[in-house]
Amino acid sequence: MTKPNYRYHKVHYRRIEAKAGELSFEQLCREALEAMDSHGQALSMRPDDRVMSVSDGDVQKQVLMNRVADLTTAVFGEICLVLPNDLQAMLRRSTKQLKLSNKTVATVFDLSEAHAPANSQFIRGTAYWLSIGNNLFFIQLNALSSRFVQSYLEWLVKSVAAKRGVVRTVESFLVEVDVSKTGDKGIGEIKNLRISGSSPRGLPVSVDDDEKKRPTSRRVKSEHQVSALAMPLVEAILGKQRAKSLADSLGPDEYLSASGEVRVSGSRTEQSRERIRKIAHEIADTTDAEVTVEGKDGKIKSGDVILRTDMPFALPVEGGTLLDFDNVADQLQKVYERFVEDKKIDP
């Protein structure tokens, strides 16, 4: 029996923020691709004009739209990440003899780095995206992160949006699902609660000294003393006696802070499910800690819901990394239909 030539990838979902009466994100994408230049050519016919340059630290990268299609009911495209003048390590199966030390002479393969062939570039990441109304679905391959997907799509529709009087920032273009609409049901059965962060700093408190009371600066947030946040973690690591000894030794300009992560894993009961939801919101509202509630079909992170699901995608070449363009379009539309049917999103 022939093994199916497909691979599973995680489909991510975002809801685009839009005001009543504004064009949908799907319409903005469509208008951007149909926009004509001075020679009467649409953007869909001008691949060089679909290249966005971006600085990532000290590295110059390019994000570009390659294949893109208006599906009538949606807009679907393929985004690639490339690095100009990028090098790729290659192993040539030609051999040579090298003296590698005073004692070692070995026959090795030729290992070197080379640029891509003329008029070519190595692809460092790929993403496929589908926009239906104000719903966006995308999958990421290799090093093309959601940050690049978000920045590119905003760059793509920016001029069209401006002409239409639609003003959005990078942060507001792609927003997670409203937690009030989906709640815990949207992300499926809760599997994990994760709280991570550092104890904050703020109000001064006093500690007792053997001879006298002295003020010492300990950092807190609101009315929470830092010891209430940091000490349990310090005690868990050092033990209560050593933790107390450490706290007692602090000078006037010293304070305790701690970074850590707490997890609650496993399938939830109805009672613990509700309690986790309340704790997550309380902690997110009163501290700088990052609170993540993970479920089967997504997660709630810092109050926002991020939906996702796994889907199989066909590979045109067995063992390859690129996906079949038409199959991805079909599969992403199926995810949309499933989310609408399950009432996780609005059509």
Residue pairs with C-beta under 8 A, 6 or more apart in sequence:
4 312
5 314
5 315
5 318
6 312
6 313
6 314
6 315
7 312
7 313
7 315
7 323
8 310
8 311
8 312
8 313
9 139
9 140
9 141
9 310
9 311
9 313
9 323
10 139
10 308
10 309
10 310
11 137
11 138
11 139
11 308
11 309
11 310
11 311
11 331
11 332
11 335
12 137
12 138
12 139
12 140
12 146
12 306
12 307
12 308
13 135
13 136
13 137
13 177
13 298
13 306
13 307
13 308
13 335
13 339
13 345
14 135
14 136
14 138
14 174
14 175
14 176
14 177
14 306
15 134
15 135
15 136
15 175
15 176
15 177
15 178
15 345
16 24
16 25
16 131
16 134
16 135
16 136
16 173
16 174
16 175
17 134
17 168
17 172
17 173
17 174
17 175
18 24
18 25
18 134
18 166
22 164
22 166
23 31
23 161
23 164
23 166
24 133
24 134
25 131
25 133
25 134
25 136
25 157
26 74
26 75
26 131
26 132
26 133
26 134
28 157
28 160
28 161
28 164
28 166
29 75
29 77
29 131
29 153
29 156
29 157
30 70
30 75
31 157
31 160
31 164
32 43
32 156
32 157
32 159
32 160
33 42
33 43
33 44
33 68
33 70
33 75
34 42
34 43
34 44
35 42
35 43
35 159
35 160
36 42
37 43
37 46
37 49
43 49
43 50
44 68
47 64
47 65
47 66
50 64
50 65
50 66
50 68
50 156
51 62
51 63
51 64
52 62
52 63
52 64
52 151
52 152
52 155
52 156
53 60
53 61
53 62
54 60
54 61
54 62
54 63
54 148
54 151
55 61
59 83
60 83
60 84
61 81
61 82
61 83
61 124
62 81
62 82
62 83
62 84
63 79
63 80
63 81
63 144
63 148
63 151
63 152
64 79
64 80
64 82
65 77
65 78
65 79
65 152
65 156
66 77
66 78
66 79
66 80
67 77
67 78
67 325
68 75
68 76
68 77
68 78
69 75
69 76
69 77
69 325
69 329
71 329
71 333
73 132
73 333
74 130
74 131
74 132
74 329
74 333
74 336
75 130
75 131
76 128
76 129
76 130
76 131
76 328
76 329
76 332
77 128
77 129
78 126
78 127
78 128
78 325
79 126
79 127
79 128
79 129
79 144
79 148
79 149
79 152
80 123
80 125
80 126
80 144
81 123
81 124
81 125
81 126
81 142
81 143
81 144
81 148
82 121
82 122
82 123
82 124
83 121
83 122
83 124
84 121
85 115
86 115
86 116
86 121
86 122
86 124
87 113
87 114
87 115
88 113
88 114
88 115
88 116
88 122
89 111
89 112
89 113
90 111
90 112
90 113
90 114
91 109
91 110
91 111
92 109
92 110
92 111
92 112
93 109
94 109
94 110
95 107
95 108
95 109
95 110
96 107
96 108
96 110
97 105
97 106
97 107
97 108
98 105
98 106
98 107
98 108
99 105
100 106
116 122
123 142
124 142
124 143
124 144
125 140
125 141
125 142
125 143
125 144
125 145
125 148
126 140
126 141
126 142
126 144
126 321
126 322
126 323
127 138
127 139
127 140
127 141
127 144
127 148
127 149
128 138
128 139
128 323
128 325
128 328
128 332
129 136
129 137
129 138
129 149
129 153
130 136
130 137
130 138
130 329
130 332
130 333
130 336
131 137
132 333
132 336
133 347
135 336
135 345
136 153
136 174
137 332
137 335
137 336
138 146
138 149
139 313
139 328
139 332
140 146
140 149
141 321
141 323
142 321
150 170
150 173
150 174
151 170
153 173
153 174
154 168
154 170
154 173
154 174
161 167
161 168
175 304
176 301
176 304
176 305
176 306
177 186
177 304
177 305
177 306
177 307
177 344
177 345
178 305
179 300
179 303
179 304
179 305
181 346
182 305
182 307
182 344
182 345
184 190
184 273
184 277
184 293
184 295
184 300
185 344
186 297
186 298
186 305
186 307
186 344
187 293
187 294
187 295
187 296
187 297
187 298
187 299
187 300
187 305
187 307
188 295
188 296
188 297
188 298
189 267
189 268
189 295
189 296
190 267
190 268
190 273
190 276
190 293
190 294
190 295
191 265
191 266
191 267
191 268
191 294
191 295
191 296
192 263
192 264
192 265
192 292
192 293
192 294
193 262
193 263
193 264
193 276
193 279
193 280
193 291
193 292
193 293
193 294
194 261
194 262
194 263
194 291
194 292
194 293
194 294
195 261
195 262
195 280
195 283
195 289
195 290
195 291
195 292
196 259
196 260
196 261
196 262
196 289
196 290
196 292
197 259
197 287
197 288
197 289
197 290
198 257
198 258
198 259
198 288
199 219
199 226
199 229
199 230
199 256
199 257
199 258
199 259
200 219
200 220
200 221
200 224
200 226
200 229
200 287
200 288
201 218
201 219
201 220
201 221
201 226
201 255
201 257
202 219
202 220
202 221
202 222
203 220
203 223
203 225
204 215
204 216
204 217
204 218
205 216
205 218
205 220
205 225
206 213
206 214
206 215
206 216
207 213
207 214
207 216
207 218
207 247
207 248
207 250
214 252
215 252
216 250
216 251
216 252
216 253
216 254
216 255
217 252
217 253
217 254
217 255
218 225
218 226
218 227
218 250
218 255
218 256
219 226
219 255
219 257
220 226
221 286
221 287
221 288
222 286
224 286
224 287
226 255
226 256
226 257
227 247
227 256
229 258
229 287
230 256
230 257
230 258
231 243
231 247
231 256
233 258
233 260
234 243
234 246
234 247
234 256
234 258
235 243
238 246
246 256
247 256
250 256
264 272
264 276
268 276
276 293
277 293
280 291
280 293
280 300
281 291
281 303
283 289
283 291
284 291
284 302
284 303
290 301
290 302
291 300
291 301
291 302
292 299
292 300
292 301
292 302
293 299
293 300
293 301
297 307
297 308
297 309
297 344
298 305
298 306
298 307
298 308
298 309
299 305
299 306
299 308
300 306
307 339
307 344
307 345
309 335
309 338
311 331
311 332
311 334
311 335
312 331
313 323
313 324
313 327
313 328
313 331
314 323
314 324
314 327
315 322
315 323
315 324
316 322
316 323
316 324
336 345
339 345
340 346
340 347
